[in-house]
Amino acid sequence: MFFSKEDFIFEDDLKVKVGFFHFSSCSGCQVSFLDMFEDAVEILDTVELVYSNMLTKRETIPRMHVAFAEGTLCIEDKRHLSLARELAEKANIIVTVGACASFGGIRRLSVGSQPPQPSHQSFIPLTEVEILKGKIKYAIPGCPPNPSLLYNFMLALLEVNEDFLQPFEFMASSKDASGYDVVKEVINKGLCVGCGTCVTACPARALGFNYTYGKPTFNPLFCVHCGSCLAACPQSFKPYPQPVY
Protein backbone atom coordinates (compact mmCIF):
# COMPACT_ATOMS: atom_id res chain seq x y z
CA MET A 1 0.00 0.00 0.00
CA PHE A 2 1.38 3.37 -0.99
CA PHE A 3 1.38 6.40 1.24
CA SER A 4 -1.14 9.14 0.60
CA LYS A 5 -0.81 12.87 0.52
CA GLU A 6 -2.40 12.90 4.00
CA ASP A 7 0.83 11.35 5.29
CA PHE A 8 2.56 14.62 4.42
CA ILE A 9 0.20 16.91 6.36
CA PHE A 10 1.07 18.29 9.78
CA GLU A 11 -0.92 21.30 10.96
CA ASP A 12 -0.06 24.28 8.74
CA ASP A 13 3.58 23.35 8.08
CA LEU A 14 4.23 23.06 4.34
CA LYS A 15 7.59 21.29 4.60
CA VAL A 16 7.98 17.53 4.59
CA LYS A 17 9.75 16.58 7.81
CA VAL A 18 12.30 13.76 7.50
CA GLY A 19 14.71 12.15 9.93
CA PHE A 20 17.57 9.65 9.66
CA PHE A 21 18.03 7.04 12.38
CA HIS A 22 20.88 4.69 13.18
CA PHE A 23 20.60 1.23 14.68
CA SER A 24 23.40 -1.36 14.49
CA SER A 25 25.48 -0.84 11.36
CA CYS A 26 28.61 0.80 9.99
CA SER A 27 26.82 4.10 9.21
CA GLY A 28 27.74 3.78 5.54
CA CYS A 29 24.10 4.25 4.54
CA GLN A 30 23.87 7.50 6.48
CA VAL A 31 27.09 8.70 4.84
CA SER A 32 25.48 8.00 1.44
CA PHE A 33 22.43 9.91 2.61
CA LEU A 34 24.67 12.87 3.50
CA ASP A 35 26.52 12.62 0.18
CA MET A 36 23.31 13.37 -1.72
CA PHE A 37 22.85 16.74 -0.06
CA GLU A 38 24.71 18.67 -2.77
CA ASP A 39 21.95 17.62 -5.16
CA ALA A 40 19.29 17.93 -2.46
CA VAL A 41 19.75 21.71 -2.31
CA GLU A 42 17.05 21.92 -4.97
CA ILE A 43 14.43 20.43 -2.64
CA LEU A 44 15.42 22.07 0.65
CA ASP A 45 12.52 24.50 0.31
CA THR A 46 10.12 21.55 0.60
CA VAL A 47 12.04 19.22 2.95
CA GLU A 48 13.20 19.77 6.53
CA LEU A 49 15.70 17.44 8.23
CA VAL A 50 14.36 17.26 11.78
CA TYR A 51 16.60 14.53 13.17
CA SER A 52 20.01 13.00 12.45
CA ASN A 53 22.67 11.89 14.93
CA MET A 54 25.28 13.35 12.56
CA LEU A 55 23.69 16.66 11.55
CA THR A 56 21.28 17.73 14.29
CA LYS A 57 21.65 18.31 18.03
CA ARG A 58 18.16 17.17 18.99
CA GLU A 59 17.99 14.87 22.00
CA THR A 60 14.31 14.09 21.55
CA ILE A 61 12.64 12.69 18.47
CA PRO A 62 9.93 14.94 16.98
CA ARG A 63 6.99 13.90 14.87
CA MET A 64 7.86 13.51 11.21
CA HIS A 65 6.45 12.45 7.89
CA VAL A 66 9.26 10.10 6.79
CA ALA A 67 11.86 8.31 8.92
CA PHE A 68 14.83 6.80 7.10
CA ALA A 69 16.45 4.07 9.21
CA GLU A 70 19.68 2.12 8.76
CA GLY A 71 21.05 -0.96 10.52
CA THR A 72 19.73 -4.04 12.29
CA LEU A 73 17.92 -3.96 15.62
CA CYS A 74 19.41 -5.79 18.59
CA ILE A 75 16.55 -7.22 20.64
CA GLU A 76 18.83 -7.24 23.71
CA ASP A 77 19.52 -3.50 23.46
CA LYS A 78 16.97 -1.42 25.39
CA ARG A 79 17.96 1.71 23.43
CA HIS A 80 17.16 0.00 20.13
CA LEU A 81 13.79 -1.18 21.40
CA SER A 82 12.99 2.29 22.72
CA LEU A 83 13.98 3.91 19.40
CA ALA A 84 11.83 1.42 17.47
CA ARG A 85 8.82 2.25 19.62
CA GLU A 86 9.37 5.99 19.11
CA LEU A 87 9.62 5.60 15.34
CA ALA A 88 6.43 3.55 15.28
CA GLU A 89 4.71 6.31 17.23
CA LYS A 90 6.14 9.47 15.68
CA ALA A 91 6.78 8.65 12.00
CA ASN A 92 4.04 8.44 9.39
CA ILE A 93 6.24 6.40 7.05
CA ILE A 94 9.42 4.41 7.69
CA VAL A 95 11.90 3.66 4.90
CA THR A 96 14.64 1.13 5.62
CA VAL A 97 17.94 2.13 4.03
CA GLY A 98 20.56 -0.41 3.03
CA ALA A 99 21.07 -4.14 3.35
CA CYS A 100 21.20 -4.43 7.15
CA ALA A 101 17.93 -2.62 7.83
CA SER A 102 16.10 -4.17 4.89
CA PHE A 103 17.34 -7.78 4.74
CA GLY A 104 19.77 -8.38 7.59
CA GLY A 105 22.85 -7.90 5.43
CA ILE A 106 26.16 -9.08 6.86
CA ARG A 107 24.53 -9.44 10.27
CA ARG A 108 22.82 -12.55 8.91
CA LEU A 109 26.06 -14.14 7.80
CA SER A 110 29.64 -14.79 8.76
CA VAL A 111 32.70 -15.38 6.56
CA GLY A 112 32.93 -18.90 5.17
CA SER A 113 29.34 -19.77 6.04
CA GLN A 114 30.29 -20.47 9.67
CA PRO A 115 27.46 -20.34 12.24
CA PRO A 116 27.08 -16.89 13.80
CA GLN A 117 28.37 -16.26 17.30
CA PRO A 118 25.68 -16.33 20.03
CA SER A 119 26.03 -12.57 20.53
CA HIS A 120 25.12 -12.03 16.87
CA GLN A 121 21.91 -14.05 16.85
CA SER A 122 19.85 -11.25 18.37
CA PHE A 123 20.34 -8.86 15.42
CA ILE A 124 17.38 -8.72 13.05
CA PRO A 125 16.50 -6.43 10.09
CA LEU A 126 14.01 -3.68 10.80
CA THR A 127 11.59 -5.16 8.28
CA GLU A 128 11.14 -8.12 10.66
CA VAL A 129 10.48 -6.03 13.78
CA GLU A 130 6.81 -6.53 14.57
CA ILE A 131 6.09 -3.06 15.96
CA LEU A 132 7.51 -1.45 12.79
CA LYS A 133 5.80 -3.59 10.15
CA GLY A 134 2.76 -1.35 9.94
CA LYS A 135 4.92 1.71 9.28
CA ILE A 136 7.63 0.38 6.95
CA LYS A 137 6.49 1.11 3.40
CA TYR A 138 9.69 0.89 1.38
CA ALA A 139 13.14 -0.72 1.56
CA ILE A 140 16.14 0.68 -0.32
CA PRO A 141 18.74 -2.00 -1.17
CA GLY A 142 22.50 -1.58 -1.32
CA CYS A 143 25.59 -1.83 0.87
CA PRO A 144 25.50 1.11 0.95
CA PRO A 145 22.90 2.55 -1.47
CA ASN A 146 24.12 4.94 -4.12
CA PRO A 147 23.54 8.62 -3.14
CA SER A 148 21.95 9.20 -6.55
CA LEU A 149 19.46 6.42 -5.83
CA LEU A 150 18.59 7.99 -2.47
CA TYR A 151 18.05 11.36 -4.11
CA ASN A 152 15.88 9.91 -6.87
CA PHE A 153 13.91 7.99 -4.27
CA MET A 154 13.35 11.21 -2.33
CA LEU A 155 12.09 12.95 -5.46
CA ALA A 156 9.75 10.05 -6.25
CA LEU A 157 8.44 10.14 -2.70
CA LEU A 158 7.72 13.86 -2.88
CA GLU A 159 6.09 13.52 -6.28
CA VAL A 160 4.16 10.36 -5.29
CA ASN A 161 5.63 8.57 -8.31
CA GLU A 162 4.10 5.13 -7.82
CA ASP A 163 5.83 3.57 -10.84
CA PHE A 164 9.26 4.40 -9.43
CA LEU A 165 8.34 3.39 -5.86
CA GLN A 166 6.80 0.01 -6.73
CA PRO A 167 10.07 -1.99 -6.63
CA PHE A 168 10.96 -0.52 -3.24
CA GLU A 169 7.60 -1.62 -1.86
CA PHE A 170 8.38 -5.11 -3.15
CA MET A 171 11.78 -4.99 -1.43
CA ALA A 172 10.14 -4.17 1.91
CA SER A 173 8.45 -7.58 1.91
CA SER A 174 11.38 -9.54 0.45
CA LYS A 175 12.92 -12.10 2.81
CA ASP A 176 16.07 -13.06 0.93
CA ALA A 177 17.17 -10.35 -1.51
CA SER A 178 20.43 -11.82 -2.79
CA GLY A 179 22.10 -13.63 -5.62
CA TYR A 180 19.83 -16.58 -4.90
CA ASP A 181 16.92 -14.48 -6.10
CA VAL A 182 18.73 -13.56 -9.31
CA VAL A 183 19.41 -17.24 -10.00
CA LYS A 184 15.91 -18.41 -9.06
CA GLU A 185 13.76 -15.56 -10.35
CA VAL A 186 15.74 -14.44 -13.40
CA ILE A 187 18.30 -16.96 -14.67
CA ASN A 188 16.36 -20.17 -14.03
CA LYS A 189 13.21 -18.67 -15.51
CA GLY A 190 15.02 -17.84 -18.74
CA LEU A 191 14.65 -14.09 -18.27
CA CYS A 192 18.38 -13.31 -18.10
CA VAL A 193 19.66 -11.39 -21.12
CA GLY A 194 23.33 -11.60 -20.08
CA CYS A 195 23.78 -7.85 -19.63
CA GLY A 196 25.99 -8.24 -16.54
CA THR A 197 24.30 -5.42 -14.65
CA CYS A 198 23.92 -7.58 -11.53
CA VAL A 199 27.66 -8.35 -11.60
CA THR A 200 28.66 -4.70 -11.68
CA ALA A 201 26.15 -3.89 -8.91
CA CYS A 202 27.47 -6.49 -6.46
CA PRO A 203 29.73 -4.85 -3.82
CA ALA A 204 31.03 -8.20 -2.50
CA ARG A 205 32.04 -9.83 -5.81
CA ALA A 206 29.67 -12.70 -5.14
CA LEU A 207 28.55 -12.50 -8.76
CA GLY A 208 30.81 -13.20 -11.70
CA PHE A 209 30.21 -13.83 -15.38
CA ASN A 210 30.52 -16.95 -17.52
CA TYR A 211 31.48 -15.67 -20.96
CA THR A 212 31.01 -19.12 -22.53
CA TYR A 213 27.30 -19.20 -21.70
CA GLY A 214 26.74 -15.46 -21.41
CA LYS A 215 25.22 -15.74 -17.92
CA PRO A 216 26.22 -14.53 -14.44
CA THR A 217 27.64 -16.92 -11.85
CA PHE A 218 26.95 -16.81 -8.12
CA ASN A 219 29.17 -17.64 -5.13
CA PRO A 220 26.99 -17.70 -1.98
CA LEU A 221 30.06 -17.64 0.30
CA PHE A 222 30.66 -13.99 -0.60
CA CYS A 223 27.03 -12.83 -0.68
CA VAL A 224 26.06 -10.24 1.98
CA HIS A 225 22.35 -10.23 1.09
CA CYS A 226 22.36 -6.53 0.20
CA GLY A 227 19.81 -6.80 -2.62
CA SER A 228 21.85 -4.66 -5.02
CA CYS A 229 21.86 -7.30 -7.76
CA LEU A 230 18.13 -7.92 -7.60
CA ALA A 231 17.39 -4.21 -7.65
CA ALA A 232 19.75 -3.51 -10.56
CA CYS A 233 18.58 -6.37 -12.78
CA PRO A 234 16.45 -5.00 -15.64
CA GLN A 235 14.45 -8.24 -15.71
CA SER A 236 13.68 -8.71 -12.01
CA PHE A 237 10.96 -6.10 -11.68
CA LYS A 238 9.12 -6.55 -14.96
CA PRO A 239 6.81 -4.92 -15.82
CA TYR A 240 7.79 -2.11 -13.41
CA PRO A 241 10.11 0.75 -14.42
CA GLN A 242 13.60 0.49 -12.96
CA PRO A 243 15.10 2.81 -10.33
CA VAL A 244 17.81 5.02 -11.82
CA TYR A 245 21.30 4.16 -10.51
N, C-alpha and C positions, 0 to 999 in steps of 0.2 A: 504494500500500500504506500503510495506516495504521500508526501506532506502536502498540506494545502496552504493557501495564502494566509489562512488564519493563524498558522504556526509562526508567522512573522509579525504578528500584531501584539504590541505591548503598550497599553495606554495610548499616549499621543506621540511616542517616540518613533521617528521615521527610520532610524537606523536599525539594521539587522545586527543583533548582539551575538558575538561568537566568542568562544573560549577554547583554549587548548590545554589538555590535561594529561599528566604523565603518571603511568603506573609502573610496572617493572619492565624496563627495556633499556636500550643503549642511548635513547634520546635522538637517534638518527632521524626519525620521522619528524620530530619537532624542528630539527635543524633544516630539513627539507621545507617544512612549513614556513620557516623564517626566510629561507632563500627565495621564496616566491614574492616577497614583499616589494621588491623593486618593480615588478609588474603590477602588484596589487595597489599601487598608488592610484590607479585609475578608478578603483572602486571604494576608496577610503571615505568618500562622501556618503556611501550607503551602508558601510560596514563599520562596526565598532568592536575592537578587541577588548573584551571586558575582563578576561583572565588568562594569564600565562605565567608559569613559574619562572620563565626566562625574561619576560618583557614587562610584566606588571608587578606592583608591590602589594596587591590585594592579599589580605589574610583570610578573608571570607569569600565564599563563592556566591556571586549574584545570580539572579534569574537571567536566562539567556535563551535565544532562539535555537542556536546550533552549538553543540559541544563536540569538538574534535578530540578523540582520546587515543593515546598510543600505549602499547605495552600490555602484558598479561596481568591478571589480578591474582594476588597471592591470598588464598582463603584463610591463611594463618596470620595475615597482617591486618590489624584492626584499622589502621589508617586507610588501607585499600578498601576495606568494606565500608568504612564511613564515607569515603569519597564516592564510591559507587552509589550509595544511598542518596547522597546529595545531588549527583548527576541525574538520577532517576526522578528526583523531586523538582529540580530547578531548570532542567533543559527540556525544551520542546522536542528537539531531535538530537540524537547522538549518532555521530559518524565515527566508526573505528578506522584508524589510520595505520597502515602497515601490516606486516605479516603477523607480528606477535598479538596485536589486539584483535585482528580479524580471524586468524586461523591457528594461533598458537606458536607459529614460527619455530625458531630454534629452541624455544622452551619445551617443545614437544619431543625434541630429539636430542641425541648426543652423538659425538663423532664415532663412526664405525658401527652404528646401530647397537651400541651397548645399552642396557637398561638404564634409565635415568636414576640418579641418586635419590634417596628418600626425600631430601630437602627440596627437590625439584618437582615432586609429584603434585604439589599443591598449587602450581601455577596453571591457570586456565585462561583461554582467550576471552575477551570481554563479550563476544557474541554468544558465549555459553553461560554467562552469568544471568541467573534467572531474573533478578530484579531489574536488569537492563534490557531484557529482550523486547519489552513493549515499546522502548524508546529508540533502540538501534534500527535505523532505517537503511543505512548504506555502509558498505565496507570498501575501503580503498586498498588494493593490494600493493605489494612492493616491499623491498627490504634494502633501503627505504623507498617510498614512492618518489617519482620524479617531481620536482617543484612545479614544472609546467603542467603535469597532470593535476596536481592539487589546485593550481590556479584555474584550470579549465573546469574542474569539478565545482569550484566556488562560483564561477560564472554560471554554470548550468543550474546550480542550486538557486541562485538569485533570480534566474530567468525562468525557473520551473521548466527546464528542458527535459521532459520525460524520456525522450529517445536516448539522450546522452546518459541519463541516470539509471536506466534500466539494468545495465550490466552490474552496476554497483549494488543494486538491490538484490540481484541474484547472488553476488558475492557474500552478502550479509547472512545468507542462509546456507552457504556452502560449508561442508564439514571437512573437506580434504583438498583444498585448492593447491595442486602440486603437479609435478610431471606425470603422476599417475592419471590425472584427469585428462591431460593432453593425449596420453597413450590410449586411454579407454574411450574418451568422448570424441576424439578427432582422428587419430591415426587408425585405430581399429575399426572405426566406422567408415573409413575410406574418404574422409573429408579433407585430409591433409594434402596441401598443394605443394609441399616442399619448399616453402618460401624461406624458412629458417628464422622467422621472426621470434619464435619462442626461444631459440638458442641464443640469440643476441640479447634477449630480455633477461635471461637467467643470471642472477648475480653470483651464484655458487658454482657455476660450470657443471651443473648436474645434467645439462642437456648438451649433446654433441650433434654431429651430423654425419650420416652415412651417405657419402657421395655416390656409391655404387647403386643404391636403391633410391636416392633422392628423398630420404626421410630422416627426421631427427631421431637420436638415440637418447636413452634415459638411464642415468645411474642413480638409483634411490639412496645410495650411501651419502651422496653430496647434497641431496635435496633438503632445503630448509622450510619447505611448505609456505613460501611467500606469496604464491599466486600470480607472480609476474608473468609466467609463461602462458597461463590460461587467459589472463586478461589481455595479453598482447596478441594472441592468436586471432587472425582475421576470420577463422572458421568456427571458433568456439561459441560465439554469441549470435550466430545467425538466428533470426534475420535482423538482429538489432545493430544499429550503427556502433562503430568502435570508438572508445575514448581516444583522444589525440595524445600521443606520447611525444 
